[in-house]
Amino acid sequence: MLKTEKVNAGYGKLQILFDVSIEAEKGKITTIVGPNGSGKSTFLKTVFGLTTVYSGRILFKGTDVTKLPPFKRTRMGMAYLPQTNNVFANLTVMENLRMAGYILSEEEFKDRLELALSVFPEIKNLLKRKAGNLSGGQRQFLAMATALIRNSELLLLDEPTAQLAPKLADVIFGKIVEMRDDHGLTVLLVEQNAKKALEISDKGYMLVSGRVFYEGDPVRLITDDKFQRHFLGIIEDVEIVGEKTEKLEAGDVDGCS
Ligand SMILES: Nc1ncnc2c1ncn2[C@@H]1O[C@H](COP(=O)(O)OP(=O)(O)OP(=O)(O)O)[C@@H](O)[C@H]1O
């Protein structure tokens, strides 16, 4: 569904990502974890076309989208849900949902709305409320519901559980699983809440200083001793040789613990 090939990207001349190659398979949840500032959000923005790509390719459904503007990627089925400002705060919940479905016929919109509200019944009684007055969790539900209305195929989720109470975070993770299992969505997830995110994932990546440091089985990543230390920001034993960071293969992880 989504593949990046040796992507080097950043903001203007400030390079943040180095040779990042990642694959998110159709109908699967792929999660990227890593220390603060490692480039996780920048990577999602890059996939959506919001940064400067110096070299490498981004392939979406087999098409090279590296040079396409974000609105064209949206049209192709990508939904990017940033951590904040993921809904129109001055519009009501219903107006947000209508905006998402503005190209649909009235009949199609009704069907998509019914589906979105069946996955997110939590917002059903809030349709007239201004999105800006929703709680953090409700706002996240609304943002995800708009992706369902748009019939998006790939969800790019940037820390959807940030600043939410643990119980609510669990509900959000449950919704992500539901969107994969019942609605066939492909999810590329960036999370600080690394352990829980990896538990629901089919594949895990770890970024350190803008480079892929681990790729593979998410459960192996959680249980790896090195991961725990790196994730806490203690990265003294990441071997950096010149410009290259040693990449752990899934097979190496057993030996690390
Ligand atoms: N718009 C921007 N312009 C310039 N530099 C930026 C911009 N946004 C982020 N950065 C820098 O890019 C680097 C990576 O940040 P990014 O937000 O991608 O990391 P992250 O892994 O998502 O971190 P966090 O978990 O703290 O959100 C940081 O050094 C940050 O200061």
The ligand as a Tripos MOL2 file, in Angstrom:
@<TRIPOS>MOLECULE
LIG
   31    33     1     0     0
SMALL
NO_CHARGES

@<TRIPOS>ATOM
      1 N1          8.5310   22.7920   10.9150 N.pl3     1 LIG1
      2 C1          9.7750   22.5010   11.3160 C.ar      1 LIG1
      3 N2         10.8270   23.2400   10.9020 N.ar      1 LIG1
      4 C2         12.1060   22.9330   11.2800 C.ar      1 LIG1
      5 N3         12.4180   21.8900   12.0770 N.ar      1 LIG1
      6 C3         11.4130   21.1170   12.5270 C.ar      1 LIG1
      7 C4         10.0400   21.3870   12.1730 C.ar      1 LIG1
      8 N4          9.2660   20.4440   12.7610 N.ar      1 LIG1
      9 C5         10.1120   19.6490   13.4570 C.ar      1 LIG1
     10 N5         11.3890   20.0420   13.3080 N.ar      1 LIG1
     11 C6         12.5880   19.3860   13.8720 C.3       1 LIG1
     12 O1         12.6700   18.0810   13.3410 O.3       1 LIG1
     13 C7         13.2190   17.1910   14.3040 C.3       1 LIG1
     14 C8         12.3410   15.9600   14.4020 C.3       1 LIG1
     15 O2         11.0900   16.3580   14.9410 O.3       1 LIG1
     16 P1          9.7940   15.4300   14.8760 P.3       1 LIG1
     17 O3          8.6570   16.2160   15.4610 O.co2     1 LIG1
     18 O4          9.6410   14.8640   13.5400 O.co2     1 LIG1
     19 O5         10.2310   14.2660   15.8750 O.3       1 LIG1
     20 P2          9.3390   13.2240   16.6280 P.3       1 LIG1
     21 O6         10.0930   11.9540   16.6270 O.co2     1 LIG1
     22 O7          7.9660   13.2090   16.0660 O.co2     1 LIG1
     23 O8          9.3410   13.8100   18.0810 O.3       1 LIG1
     24 P3          8.1670   13.9290   19.1580 P.3       1 LIG1
     25 O9          7.8870   12.5520   19.5910 O.co2     1 LIG1
     26 O10         8.7860   14.7630   20.2260 O.co2     1 LIG1
     27 O11         7.0100   14.5940   18.4730 O.co2     1 LIG1
     28 C9         13.3300   17.9610   15.6020 C.3       1 LIG1
     29 O12        14.6740   18.3400   15.7670 O.3       1 LIG1
     30 C10        12.4610   19.1720   15.3680 C.3       1 LIG1
     31 O13        12.9360   20.2870   16.0820 O.3       1 LIG1
@<TRIPOS>BOND
     1     1     2 1
     2     2     3 ar
     3     2     7 ar
     4     3     4 ar
     5     4     5 ar
     6     5     6 ar
     7     6     7 ar
     8     6    10 ar
     9     7     8 ar
    10     8     9 ar
    11     9    10 ar
    12    10    11 1
    13    11    12 1
    14    11    30 1
    15    12    13 1
    16    13    14 1
    17    13    28 1
    18    14    15 1
    19    15    16 1
    20    16    17 2
    21    16    18 1
    22    16    19 1
    23    19    20 1
    24    20    21 2
    25    20    22 1
    26    20    23 1
    27    23    24 1
    28    24    25 2
    29    24    26 1
    30    24    27 1
    31    28    29 1
    32    28    30 1
    33    30    31 1
@<TRIPOS>SUBSTRUCTURE
     1 LIG1         1 GROUP 0 **** ****
